[in-house]
Amino acid sequence: MGDVTSLLRRPRRLRRTAAIRDIVRETRWDVGQLIQPVFVREDDRIDANVPSMPGIRRFTPSEAAEEAADLAGMGVKALLLFGVPSSKDEQGSGAYADGGVVQESLRTIKADVPDIVALADVCLCEYTDHGHCGVVIDGRVDNDASVDLLARTAVSLARAGADAVAPSAMMDGQVRAIRASLDGAGFHDTIIMAYAAKHASAFYGPFRVAAESAPRFGDRRGYQMDPANVREAMREIALDLEEGADVVMVKPALAYLDVIRAARERFDAPLAAYSVSGEYAMVKAAASNGWLDERAAVHEILTAIRRAGADLVITYHAKSVAEWERRKGRGRD
């Protein structure tokens, strides 16, 4: 071996202790950048448990307010609401009903925890009896008829107290229509966080169980993005920003880090990434079998998503991460 004693460059100098590693760390995240998805059930006879997502529950509106208070107390500043209605119909009317389950949850949450940032998903899939994200006409999802109902949904949610609405149906022109409807109804300050690059992914399965939103026929590839296309994702993000989105999102996250990076390099708008149900379920399953350390794996995943360029991370692990950080702060680890 050659003599290495005179090497000028020794990268290991900056890895020698935990304190040194910490002060030179390039990528950081904190609990305040995480958003916890929350499922709310209209009827308490709907099972609260979600077998496909251990540790995740479906809350009643009053329980959701208690969960919001817990999250806020742990430093989680935002939650994203999804509804599980007791009945569904062809038009997804529960999505835009003033007395809908998410609307009722928003009123309760904002009354009890006014400072938490309440985001509400804007889609029809949880509310339609066919499970698609829009109105079905002659066997296909009709874009423009769906956009009208999505805009109506957004206004209903804003009226109920949503700080932000998150259109996820991937209908063309949905952001423009929602912005116009919100402004027309006087909700100029309501934020739009657009699911701008939402891919037709295999990682949504556990969510569809939790939200009871699997399509009854066909699939969603006619409106969600082809996972193979990065340039198209950039076009979708650009369109949503032009139409009035305040925050744009890439979904899923872990298998789409390259898309997150491409979006970060091209756009300077706030960028969210959704670490979806399948990502959560994989980690939980592996951890339950002792195949990996859940906490270490989640920290690594969050670091990767932030390193790719996301400002905000929607993750089902948000509450767990907050609890881990709180224990760490108390010196209990």
ABEGO torsion letter per residue (X at the ends): XBBAAABABBAAAAAABAAAAAAABABBBBAAABBBBBBBBABAABBABBAABBGBBBBBAAAAAAAAAAAAAAGBABBBBBBBBABBBAAGAAAABAABAAAAAAAAAAAABAABBBBBBBBAAAABAAGBABBBBGGBBBAAAAAAAAAAAAAAAAAAGBABBBBAAGBBGAAAAAAAAAAAAGBAABBBBBBABBBBBAAAAAAAAAAGABBABEBAAAABBBAABAAAAAAAAAAAAAAGBABBBBOBAAAAAAAAAAAAAABABBBBBBBBAAAAAAAAAAAAAGABBAAAAAAAAAAAAAAAGBABBBBAAAAAAAAAAAAAAAGAX
